[in-house]
Structure formats: C-alpha cells, structure tokens
Amino acid sequence: MIIAALAVDSDKAFMLNLYHDYYGLVRKTVYNITHDLDNLEDLINDTFLKLVDKISLIRTLNSCKTAAYIVYSSRSVAINFIKHRDVETKHLYYGEESDMAKSIPDGEDTIVDRIIHQEEIEEMGNAILKLPEKQKELLYFKYILDMDDSEIAPILNIAPDSVRQYLTRARRNAKQMMGKEMNNHAK
C-alpha cells in the first residue's frame, strides 16, 4: 500500500485520512479526464503517491485549498497519463499489409483541446476560491459532492426552495470573477 512508505506514524495517519476523505474526488477527477477504467486505480494511487511528497504543504492548507490542491494534482497525473498514452499510440507500428495508420486519430487536437479545457477549469477554480465561503461551499456540495438541494439546504441553513437561487448567484459571481481574471491576463 502507498502509506507503508511513510516513516512517521502521524504522516501515515494523515495520509490515511486524506485518502479516505478525498478518494472519491480523486477518482472522479481522474476518470472525467481519462475515461479509462482499466488504469483508474493505478492513476489514483499515483496521485496519492505524488501527494505523499507534499505532506508538509498539505497540512498547512485549509479544507478548500486542500481539495483544490488534490484536484490539481489529480488532473496533472491524468493529463500526463493521456499524453504518454497518446505518444505510445502515435508510435505504434502496424505493419505494411495492415496499414491502419490512416485510421488512427492524430491525437494532437485532442491534447490541445484538453489542455485548453484544463486551463479553463483552472481559471474557474481560481475564481471560485475568491468567492465568499458560503458560495464556495454551495458550489462544492452541488457539483463536487453531487448533493441535491434538499441535502444542501439544512447544511447552509437556507430554505430548500432557495438553494437554486443561491446557486445561480454563486455561478454568476464565479463567471464574473473569471471574466475579470481573463481581462487581467489579456492586459
């Protein structure tokens, strides 16, 4: 197991808790990028191995920043896997009589599209981090944990019928923050 490599008992306990708390988030993040069930568990383990080296940093982060850091690490592992897989696919030799090279997708467009998509996700993450705490939690509960309105309402002490309005405001604020970020980068 990954945790066996850790020397300090407190680090083992910390990583076990991190693994327990964020396994689902890492699994979802990696799968959404790779769509590869065959390698999913290996990629999850690779993500947590990468996080072992960053225990001291992760301990200093609050829960929102920890989640964001873990998502970025998961995405990094998944993107590296895709790049490596695409390079291997591009260099496969099929033989002269079965020339399948023309039917193999180039792969470069998909990598570029994915990188652009990942940059957009990163900008969205940065915008969300700037939102008020209640709006961050609302978006986290709704889109990361896939909770429905009736589950979210008692946690945030709002009426179940009002959750949709709060979500609309949170999304609108995040979109505005993204627009400001994009304008700042364009200058």
C-alpha positions, 0 to 999 in steps of 0.5 A: 500500500502507498502509506507503508512508505511513510516513516512517521506514524502521524504522516501515515495517519494523515495520509490515511485520512486524506485518502479516505476523505478525498478518494472519491474526488480523486477518482472522479477527477481522474476518470472525467479526464481519462475515461479509462477504467482499466488504469483508474486505480493505478492513476489514483494511487499515483496521485496519492503517491505524488501527494505523499511528497507534499505532506508538509504543504498539505497540512498547512492548507485549509479544507478548500485549498486542500481539495483544490490542491488534490484536484490539481494534482489529480488532473496533472497525473491524468493529463500526463497519463493521456499524453504518454498514452497518446505518444505510445499510440502515435508510435505504434507500428502496424505493419505494411499489409495492415496499414491502419495508420490512416485510421488512427486519430492524430491525437494532437487536437485532442491534447490541445483541446484538453489542455485548453479545457484544463486551463479553463477549469483552472481559471474557474477554480481560481475564481471560485476560491475568491468567492465568499465561503458560503458560495464556495461551499454551495458550489462544492456540495452541488457539483463536487459532492453531487448533493441535491438541494434538499441535502444542501439546504439544512447544511447552509441553513437556507430554505430548500426552495432557495438553494437554486437561487443561491446557486445561480448567484454563486455561478454568476459571481464565479463567471464574473470573477473569471471574466475579470481574471481573463481581462487581467491576463489579456492586459 
